[in-house]
């Protein structure tokens, strides 16, 4: 139910105004969550899997003869992570 009346502002003009009575206001959500199809998730899952495999390589095997990057920079950067994950290094 709407109540209509006129409001007079400081300028002297009359404006129509409608007020909603709160006891009759009902909240009805109109947006429903939609499922994401598996075919859209699969490329992201493969990408994240490859990133994880690359991270495991750098933490677990980037040392010595199998090193892709010369020097000990990567080894020293991930040294504590190696021990945390149980990879021996010295």
Backbone torsions as a table, in degrees:
resi	resn	phi	psi	omega
1	UNK	NA	131.4	178.5
2	UNK	-109.9	139.4	176.2
3	UNK	-108.2	125.5	-179.3
4	UNK	-108.8	136.2	172.6
5	UNK	-156.5	175.6	-176.4
6	UNK	-104.8	144.8	178.1
7	UNK	-119.4	132.3	177.5
8	UNK	-102.7	120.2	179.6
9	UNK	-88.4	177.0	-179.1
10	UNK	-62.4	-22.9	-179.8
11	UNK	-76.9	-10.2	-179.3
12	UNK	92.1	-2.4	179.1
13	UNK	-81.9	155.1	179.2
14	UNK	-108.9	125.7	-179.2
15	UNK	-118.6	137.1	174.3
16	UNK	-74.3	147.0	-179.0
17	UNK	-142.8	137.6	176.4
18	UNK	-116.5	136.0	-179.9
19	UNK	-118.9	133.8	177.7
20	UNK	-90.2	129.5	176.4
21	UNK	-77.7	122.7	-170.5
22	UNK	-66.2	-25.1	-178.6
23	UNK	-68.8	-17.6	-179.1
24	UNK	-106.8	1.7	179.7
25	UNK	-77.2	132.0	-179.6
26	UNK	-125.4	131.1	177.1
27	UNK	-91.0	120.5	177.0
28	UNK	-126.4	107.7	179.4
29	UNK	-65.0	136.0	-178.5
30	UNK	-105.9	-15.5	-178.8
31	UNK	-100.4	123.4	177.8
32	UNK	-105.5	139.7	176.5
33	UNK	-64.8	143.2	-178.8
34	UNK	-114.5	142.4	179.1
35	UNK	-72.4	144.0	176.4
36	UNK	-93.0	123.8	-179.0
37	UNK	-63.5	147.6	-178.2
38	UNK	-62.5	-31.3	-179.2
39	UNK	-67.1	-21.8	175.6
40	UNK	-86.1	-25.0	179.4
41	UNK	-84.7	-26.8	-174.4
42	UNK	-58.5	-46.8	178.8
43	UNK	-61.1	-37.0	178.6
44	UNK	-69.1	-37.8	178.2
45	UNK	-64.7	-40.8	177.4
46	UNK	-65.3	-43.4	179.3
47	UNK	-60.6	-47.0	179.4
48	UNK	-65.5	-38.5	177.3
49	UNK	-61.6	-42.5	178.0
50	UNK	-65.8	-39.0	176.1
51	UNK	-63.1	-39.6	178.2
52	UNK	-66.9	-40.1	176.7
53	UNK	-63.7	-39.6	177.0
54	UNK	-64.3	-41.1	177.9
55	UNK	-64.7	-41.4	177.7
56	UNK	-64.3	-37.8	177.0
57	UNK	-61.2	-49.2	-177.3
58	UNK	-64.9	-35.7	179.7
59	UNK	-76.4	-39.0	-171.4
60	UNK	-98.4	-26.7	-171.0
61	UNK	-131.1	-2.9	-178.3
62	UNK	-77.9	83.0	-178.0
63	UNK	-168.2	138.6	172.0
64	UNK	68.4	-130.8	-172.7
65	UNK	-67.8	-27.6	-178.4
66	UNK	-92.1	10.6	-174.9
67	UNK	-71.6	130.0	175.6
68	UNK	-87.2	-30.0	-177.9
69	UNK	-111.9	123.1	-177.7
70	UNK	-66.8	152.0	180.0
71	UNK	93.1	-178.6	-176.8
72	UNK	-108.3	16.3	-175.2
73	UNK	-63.3	-48.1	-179.1
74	UNK	-66.1	-42.3	-179.7
75	UNK	-59.5	-46.0	-179.5
76	UNK	-68.6	-32.3	-179.9
77	UNK	-67.6	-38.0	-176.9
78	UNK	-104.6	14.0	-174.0
79	UNK	-56.6	-50.3	-178.5
80	UNK	-67.4	-34.3	176.6
81	UNK	-64.7	-34.7	176.8
82	UNK	-60.1	-48.1	-179.4
83	UNK	-67.6	-36.4	179.1
84	UNK	-62.7	-38.8	-179.2
85	UNK	-87.9	-2.4	174.8
86	UNK	90.7	14.3	176.7
87	UNK	-85.6	126.6	176.0
88	UNK	-76.6	147.4	177.6
89	UNK	-141.6	-10.9	175.6
90	UNK	-157.6	NA	NA
